Structures are given as structure tokens and as C-alpha cells.
């Protein structure tokens, strides 16, 4: 049988270093999560900006078509009255 070996007293500095290490590990994990979230949000923003650009182009095209239609309608009315 092994003789009784007392547990050495806890070293406060070692305990503090372990606590700092755990805190750094948790912070590193959180920064990694935030980095991934930031990348995802940037991708969403880029897609939203592309969609907005497409919508603006479509609206401008529709406005142009409306203006052309009005001109044609006025010209048709002018021919019908003339």
C-alpha cells in the first residue's frame, strides 16, 4: 500500500493563471463566434445591396416604359382629334 501523500496547498498564482487561461479561452471562442456572425452579416448586406440595385434598375425601366406609354397615348389622342 502506498503511504499517504498530502495534497500540496493550492498555489494562488497558479489558480489565478488557470482562471485567466479559462477566461482567455472563453473570449477567444466568443471572438470566433462574432467573426463568423460578422462574415454572415456582410454576406447578407452584399446580397441586400445587389437586390436593391436590381430593384432600382427595374423601377427606372418601368418609369421609362410609363413615360413612353404616355407619349404614345397622347400621340394617339392627338391623331384621333386631328
Buried (B, 14 or more C-beta within 10 A) or exposed (E): EEEEEEEEEEEEEEEEEEEEEEEEEEEEEEEEEEEEEEEEEEEEEEEEEEEEEEEEEEEEEEEEEEEEEEEEEEEEEEEEEE
